[in-house]
Amino acid sequence: MQNIVQIIVNADDLGATPKVNDDTFELIDKGKVTSATMIANAPHFEGACQRIASYDSCSFGVHLNLTEFHQLVQTEAIQPLLDENGEFSGYDSVLSVTRSASLKEAVFTEFCAQIERCISAGVEVSHMDSHHHVHTIPWVMWVLKRVEKKFNIRRVRISKNIYGPKQHAPAKLRIKKAAYNFLLRHYVKTVTTDGFSEFQAFHEMATTTVLKHKIIELMIHPGNPDYEGSEEETDLLRTDWENQLMFPVELISYDNLPLR
């Protein structure tokens, strides 16, 4: 008898737009999404917060953000991450910026403000990940360690380690991601899943291959046109996709991920 694989289906970007909110809550209603992460500095964050109280079976986390929208805390030190309109300018700026002590402190302050805004809005924060995966950039990970300790939020998304049959990842990149995941678990002291992938890539792999992972997080982006294939991905999620895999699965939320 095959072992059951536990799967968290996490919807990113909650609060970004009305459509993202509507599509995400529709999928939660149908039991297709089990966790979601909220962008606290997004324009429709408050609209999302007004709806989450009705969804006890879904866990809600914080989608830490340094790449889009206006920052919550106005500080001079964070200016290198902003564009001419005073908004976060994107992933490349976070990757290439000069990592001064003052910038790291400003990012810590911004992350804290984003989490505090979620908590103040009544969100019981179950876990953390980040917009465009900035928390997997090494210098940001050390800031994350401080944030995790301050708020005692121990569940964090790992870096991708499951690839679809059409996805090519060089050995050097896979080693880098594996090293990050090791540090996240053992140095930052987080609780994580065994595997992480985009939903559609996972589905393509898992319909033909039995995977070794016991607990997997799958990322989706309902209603977000910025992500190529988002509509097709959401349509697939609405089907009985669980019955198409090579192994049995159980859908869980981040709240069900045991704190060791």
C-alpha positions in Angstrom: 0.0 0.0 0.0 1.3 3.4 -1.0 1.9 6.0 1.7 -0.4 9.1 1.6 1.4 12.3 0.7 0.1 15.4 2.6 -0.3 18.4 0.4 -0.7 22.1 1.3 -2.2 24.2 -1.6 -1.1 27.8 -0.9 -2.6 30.7 -2.8 -0.1 33.6 -3.0 -0.8 37.3 -3.3 -4.0 37.6 -1.3 -4.9 41.3 -1.1 -3.3 42.3 -4.4 -6.5 42.8 -6.5 -10.2 42.2 -6.2 -10.0 39.3 -8.7 -7.1 37.7 -6.8 -9.3 37.9 -3.6 -12.4 36.6 -5.3 -10.7 33.7 -7.1 -8.8 32.7 -3.9 -11.9 32.6 -1.7 -13.8 30.7 -4.3 -11.1 28.0 -4.3 -11.1 28.0 -0.5 -14.9 27.6 -0.5 -14.5 24.6 -2.8 -11.8 23.0 -0.6 -9.2 23.4 -3.3 -7.0 25.9 -1.5 -5.9 25.1 2.1 -3.6 28.0 2.9 -3.1 31.5 1.6 -0.6 34.3 2.2 -1.5 38.0 2.4 0.4 41.0 1.1 0.0 43.5 3.9 1.0 46.5 1.8 -1.2 45.6 -1.1 -4.1 47.9 -2.1 -6.9 45.3 -1.4 -5.5 43.8 1.8 -8.3 45.2 3.9 -10.9 43.7 1.6 -9.3 40.3 2.0 -9.2 40.7 5.8 -12.9 41.3 6.0 -13.5 37.8 4.5 -11.0 35.5 6.3 -13.0 35.1 9.5 -15.4 32.8 7.7 -12.7 30.3 6.7 -11.6 28.3 9.8 -10.4 25.4 7.7 -7.9 27.5 5.8 -4.6 28.9 7.3 -3.5 32.4 6.5 0.1 33.6 6.5 2.1 36.7 5.5 3.5 37.1 2.0 6.5 39.3 2.9 7.0 41.9 0.3 10.0 44.0 -0.9 9.2 44.0 -4.7 5.8 45.7 -5.3 3.5 48.5 -4.0 4.4 51.2 -1.4 6.3 50.3 1.8 4.5 50.6 5.1 7.3 52.3 7.0 8.9 55.4 5.5 12.6 55.3 6.1 15.5 56.8 4.2 17.5 53.6 4.5 15.1 51.6 2.3 15.3 54.1 -0.6 17.7 51.8 -2.6 14.8 49.4 -3.1 12.3 52.0 -4.4 11.6 53.3 -7.8 11.0 56.9 -8.9 7.4 56.7 -7.7 8.4 55.6 -4.2 7.3 52.0 -4.7 9.3 48.8 -4.4 11.1 48.4 -7.7 11.3 44.7 -8.1 13.3 41.5 -7.4 16.4 42.6 -9.2 16.9 45.6 -6.8 16.7 43.3 -3.8 19.2 40.9 -5.4 21.8 43.5 -6.4 21.4 46.2 -3.7 24.4 47.1 -1.5 23.6 45.3 1.8 24.3 48.0 4.4 23.5 47.5 8.1 21.0 50.3 7.8 19.2 48.7 4.9 19.0 45.4 6.7 17.5 47.2 9.7 15.0 49.0 7.5 13.9 45.7 5.9 13.5 44.1 9.3 11.3 47.1 10.4 9.3 46.8 7.2 8.8 43.0 7.6 7.7 43.6 11.2 5.2 46.2 10.1 3.7 43.9 7.5 3.3 41.1 10.1 1.9 43.5 12.7 -0.7 44.9 10.2 -1.9 41.3 9.6 -2.1 40.6 13.3 -3.9 43.9 13.9 -6.5 43.0 11.2 -7.3 39.7 13.1 -5.2 37.3 11.0 -3.8 34.4 13.0 -0.6 34.1 11.2 0.3 30.5 10.5 3.4 30.8 8.3 5.5 33.1 6.1 6.7 33.1 2.5 7.5 36.1 0.3 6.5 37.9 -2.9 8.8 36.8 -5.7 10.6 34.5 -3.2 12.8 37.3 -1.8 13.2 35.4 1.5 15.4 32.9 -0.4 18.0 35.6 -1.2 20.7 34.9 1.4 21.0 38.4 3.0 17.2 38.5 3.4 17.2 35.1 5.1 19.3 36.5 7.9 16.7 39.3 8.4 14.0 36.6 8.3 15.7 34.8 11.2 15.2 37.9 13.4 11.6 38.3 12.3 10.8 34.6 13.0 12.3 34.9 16.5 10.4 38.2 17.3 7.0 36.8 16.3 7.6 33.1 16.9 6.3 32.3 13.5 8.2 29.1 12.8 6.6 27.7 9.6 8.3 29.1 6.4 8.3 28.1 2.8 11.4 26.4 1.4 13.0 27.0 -2.0 11.8 25.0 -4.9 12.9 21.4 -5.0 10.4 19.6 -7.2 10.5 20.2 -10.9 8.1 19.4 -13.7 9.2 17.3 -16.7 9.5 20.4 -18.9 11.6 22.3 -16.3 15.4 22.3 -16.5 17.3 23.3 -13.4 21.1 23.1 -13.6 22.9 21.0 -10.9 24.5 24.2 -9.5 21.1 25.8 -9.0 19.7 22.6 -7.3 22.7 22.5 -5.0 22.2 26.2 -4.1 18.5 25.6 -3.3 19.3 22.5 -1.3 21.8 24.5 0.7 19.3 27.2 1.4 16.7 24.7 2.6 19.2 23.1 4.9 20.2 26.5 6.4 16.5 27.5 6.7 15.7 24.3 8.6 18.8 23.9 10.8 20.2 27.4 11.3 17.1 29.6 11.1 15.3 26.8 12.9 12.1 26.8 10.8 9.5 24.1 10.3 9.1 23.3 6.7 7.5 20.9 4.2 9.7 18.3 2.5 8.9 19.6 -1.0 7.8 22.7 -2.8 6.8 23.4 -6.3 4.3 25.3 -8.5 1.0 23.4 -8.7 1.0 22.8 -12.5 4.6 21.6 -12.6 4.0 19.3 -9.7 0.8 17.9 -11.4 2.7 17.2 -14.6 5.4 15.3 -12.7 3.1 13.5 -10.2 0.7 12.0 -12.9 3.6 9.9 -14.1 6.0 9.6 -11.2 5.8 8.5 -7.5 7.5 11.2 -5.4 9.5 10.5 -2.2 8.3 13.5 -0.3 5.9 13.1 2.6 4.6 16.7 2.9 4.6 19.1 -0.1 3.5 22.7 -0.5 2.1 23.7 -3.9 2.0 27.3 -4.9 -0.7 28.9 -7.0 -1.7 32.4 -8.1 -5.4 32.6 -8.6 -6.7 35.6 -10.6 -3.2 37.1 -11.1 -2.5 37.9 -14.8 1.1 38.7 -13.9 1.8 35.0 -13.7 1.9 33.2 -17.0 -0.6 30.3 -17.0 -2.5 31.4 -13.9 -5.9 30.9 -15.5 -5.0 27.4 -16.8 -3.6 26.5 -13.4 -6.7 27.7 -11.6 -8.9 25.7 -14.0 -6.9 22.6 -13.4 -7.2 23.1 -9.6 -11.0 23.2 -9.9 -10.9 19.6 -11.3 -10.5 16.3 -9.3 -6.7 16.6 -9.9 -5.9 14.6 -6.7 -7.3 11.5 -8.4 -5.0 11.8 -11.4 -1.8 11.3 -9.4 0.4 8.2 -9.1 -0.1 8.2 -5.3 -2.9 9.0 -2.8 -2.9 12.5 -1.2 -4.4 14.3 1.8 -4.9 18.0 1.6 -3.8 19.8 4.8 -3.2 23.4 5.8 -0.1 25.1 7.3 -1.8 24.9 10.6 -1.6 21.1 10.4 2.2 21.2 9.9 3.5 20.0 13.3 5.9 22.3 15.2 8.8 20.1 16.1 
